[in-house]
Amino acid sequence: MKIIEVDLGDRKYPIYIGESVLSDKKLLNKNITSSQVLIITNENVAPLYLKHIEKNLDNIKHDVLILPDGESTKSLENLNLIITCLIEKKYNRTCTLIALGGGVIGDLTGFAAACYQRGVKFIQIPTTLLAQVDSSVGGKTAVNHPLGKNMIGAFYQPCAVLSDTNVLSTLPEREFSAGLAEVIKYGLIRDRKFYEWLEKNIELVMSRDSRALTYTIERSCTNKAEVVAEDEKESGIRATLNLGHTFGHSIETALSYKGWLHGEAVGCGMLMAADLSMRLDLIDQGRVDRVKALLERAKLPIKIPRGIILKDILENMKVDKKSRNGILYLILLNDIGKATITADYTQRALTETINHFLE
């Protein structure tokens, strides 16, 4: 088992990575200091892992809330459902919430933990690759609004993250590929050696080889932990973790959060960012081709879905958290392994990039 620490002073917490992490009773229970536990999961994950988690809780009083699967679950309505459950069952401020699921459950549970009685403990147990390498680490919690993704939320850190690589064996291939988008992102923005390793080993990772998978998650979490420790509230370098996300979020919003997985949108968005970087002479076509080739090998989409038009993308991009004083800042590439935050681009170049990816 690998242990990575997210160093945030007195709020630091461990990320446990390895096979059979969820079989370690002591690991889960030592991070629960309450006699009240609410497990929040979804209808797909519950049949697979809920009984296992409940068994590990021994005699700790707990309740379970099972929500629908899908990005549309990240809503104020479901946030209210969690809060109502906590109040009705008289949970106090020493309680612990457990997020058992992918990024949607993790984001929603984390935001509920941040809100309930001004903050209670929560544990992340991510069951998708995307959640294990990205969304479960760093304390970004949120729900979506019909007009914009993740527009309502808070920075709120978990007390522990338990990433069991064995759970990924039940993950559908499409969802596994979606998680690889965030993995590839770390290589693109700050870890060239990792990117080059992925170019050589992506098929091994996709075959879910245990050693390759553990290394992939460990390297991704190490990159994320270092960035979060330096810039928890995204006032500087942490914004680079959003490579491809402004484009990706605009696609997701145009699709009403249906049809594409988050990682699929991010993957396409990263290629769009690389393309725009090339049009601005920040990188050459060869580097764009390398990004495209790796995304295709990871079985990620590289074109915007049919039915979406230029206006949809441009309007949705205006509702972005990286806008300052009416100016939208984008994360672009200066090289493989080197990202930049900039507003130094032309509307013409941006439009050309979007049109290039429209079906």
VENLIN-V432959 format. One record per pair of residues at least 12 apart in sequence whose C-alpha atoms are under 8 Angstrom apart, sorted by the first residue. I is the first residue (numbers start at 1). J is the second residue. Records with the same first field share a line. If there is no record, write none. Layout:
# VENLIN-V432959
I->J ; J
This chain:
# VENLIN-V432959
1->16 ; 17 ; 18 ; 19 ; 21
2->16 ; 17 ; 18 ; 218
3->15 ; 16 ; 17
4->16 ; 218 ; 221 ; 222 ; 225
5->225
6->138 ; 225 ; 226 ; 228 ; 229
7->225 ; 226 ; 229
8->229
11->157 ; 159
12->159
13->158 ; 159 ; 160 ; 161
14->159 ; 160 ; 161
15->160 ; 161 ; 162 ; 163
16->160 ; 161 ; 162 ; 163 ; 164
17->162 ; 163 ; 164 ; 165 ; 214 ; 217 ; 218
18->163 ; 164 ; 165 ; 166 ; 214
19->164 ; 165 ; 166
20->164 ; 165 ; 166
21->162 ; 163 ; 164 ; 165
22->52 ; 53 ; 162 ; 163 ; 164
23->56
24->56
25->56 ; 57
28->56 ; 57 ; 162
29->56 ; 57
31->123 ; 159 ; 160
32->96
33->94 ; 95 ; 96
34->94 ; 95 ; 96
35->60 ; 61 ; 62 ; 95
36->60 ; 61 ; 62 ; 91 ; 92 ; 94 ; 95 ; 96
37->60 ; 61 ; 62 ; 63 ; 95 ; 96 ; 97 ; 98
38->62 ; 63 ; 64 ; 65 ; 86 ; 95 ; 96 ; 97 ; 98
39->62 ; 63 ; 64 ; 65 ; 97 ; 98 ; 99 ; 100
40->64 ; 65 ; 66 ; 67 ; 97 ; 98 ; 99 ; 100 ; 105 ; 109
41->64 ; 65 ; 66 ; 67 ; 99 ; 100 ; 101 ; 105
42->65 ; 66 ; 67 ; 68 ; 69 ; 100 ; 101 ; 105
43->66 ; 67 ; 68 ; 69
44->69
45->100 ; 101 ; 127
46->66
50->100
65->82
70->104
71->104 ; 257 ; 258 ; 261
72->144 ; 257 ; 258
73->104
74->104 ; 105 ; 107 ; 108 ; 142 ; 143 ; 144
75->108 ; 143 ; 144 ; 145
76->143 ; 144
78->108
79->108 ; 109 ; 111 ; 112 ; 143
82->112
83->112 ; 116
92->117
93->116 ; 117 ; 119 ; 120
94->120 ; 121
95->120 ; 121
96->120 ; 121 ; 122 ; 123
97->109 ; 113 ; 120 ; 121 ; 122 ; 123
98->122 ; 123 ; 124 ; 125
99->122 ; 123 ; 124 ; 125 ; 126
100->124 ; 125 ; 126 ; 127
101->125 ; 126 ; 127 ; 128
102->126 ; 127 ; 128 ; 130 ; 131
103->126 ; 128 ; 130 ; 131 ; 135 ; 136
106->124 ; 126 ; 131 ; 135 ; 136 ; 141
107->135 ; 136 ; 140 ; 141 ; 142 ; 143
108->141 ; 142 ; 143
109->122 ; 141
110->122 ; 139 ; 140 ; 141 ; 142 ; 156 ; 157 ; 158
111->141 ; 142 ; 143 ; 153 ; 154 ; 156
114->154 ; 156
121->158 ; 159
122->158 ; 159 ; 160
123->158 ; 159 ; 160 ; 161 ; 162
124->136 ; 158 ; 160 ; 161 ; 162
125->161 ; 162 ; 163
126->161 ; 162 ; 163 ; 164
127->163 ; 164 ; 167 ; 168
128->167 ; 168 ; 171 ; 175 ; 176 ; 179
129->168 ; 175 ; 176 ; 179 ; 180
130->176 ; 178 ; 179 ; 180 ; 181 ; 182 ; 183 ; 263
131->179
132->163 ; 217 ; 221
133->179 ; 182 ; 183 ; 217 ; 218 ; 220 ; 221
134->182 ; 220 ; 221 ; 224
136->161
137->157 ; 161 ; 221 ; 224 ; 225
138->157 ; 224 ; 225 ; 228 ; 232
139->155 ; 156 ; 157 ; 158
140->153 ; 154 ; 155 ; 156 ; 157
141->153 ; 154 ; 155 ; 156
142->154
146->253 ; 256
147->253 ; 316 ; 319
148->249 ; 250 ; 253 ; 316 ; 319 ; 320
149->249 ; 252 ; 253
151->321
155->233
165->210 ; 213 ; 214
169->208
174->299
175->261
176->206
177->206 ; 263 ; 264 ; 298 ; 299 ; 300
178->261 ; 262 ; 263 ; 264 ; 267 ; 300
179->263
180->263 ; 298
181->263 ; 264 ; 266 ; 267 ; 295 ; 300
182->263 ; 266 ; 267
183->216 ; 217 ; 220
184->198
185->241 ; 243 ; 270
186->220 ; 223 ; 224 ; 241 ; 337
187->336 ; 337
188->333 ; 335 ; 336 ; 337 ; 338 ; 339
189->240 ; 241 ; 243 ; 333 ; 336 ; 337 ; 338 ; 339
190->223 ; 336 ; 337 ; 338 ; 339
191->223 ; 337 ; 338
192->336 ; 337 ; 338
194->219
195->336 ; 337
199->294
202->294 ; 297 ; 298
203->297 ; 298
206->298
239->322 ; 331 ; 341
240->331 ; 339 ; 340 ; 341
242->331
243->266 ; 269 ; 270 ; 273 ; 330 ; 331 ; 332 ; 339
244->266 ; 267 ; 268 ; 269 ; 270 ; 271 ; 272 ; 273 ; 331
245->265 ; 266 ; 269 ; 270
246->269 ; 317 ; 320 ; 330
247->265 ; 266 ; 268 ; 269 ; 270 ; 272 ; 273 ; 313 ; 317
248->262 ; 265 ; 266 ; 267 ; 268 ; 269 ; 270
249->262 ; 265 ; 266 ; 316 ; 317
250->312 ; 313 ; 314 ; 316 ; 317
251->265 ; 304 ; 308 ; 313
252->265
253->316
254->308 ; 312 ; 313 ; 316
255->308
264->300 ; 301
265->301
267->295 ; 300 ; 301 ; 302
268->300 ; 301 ; 302 ; 303 ; 304
271->288 ; 291 ; 292 ; 302
272->353 ; 354 ; 357
273->331 ; 332 ; 333
274->287 ; 288 ; 291 ; 332 ; 333
275->288 ; 353
276->332 ; 349 ; 350 ; 353
277->332 ; 333 ; 334
279->349
280->345 ; 349
282->333 ; 334 ; 335
283->333 ; 334 ; 335
287->335 ; 336
302->357
303->357 ; 358 ; 359
304->357 ; 358 ; 359
305->358 ; 359
306->358 ; 359
307->359
308->358
309->358
310->351 ; 354 ; 355 ; 358
313->354
327->343
328->343
329->341 ; 342 ; 343
330->342 ; 343
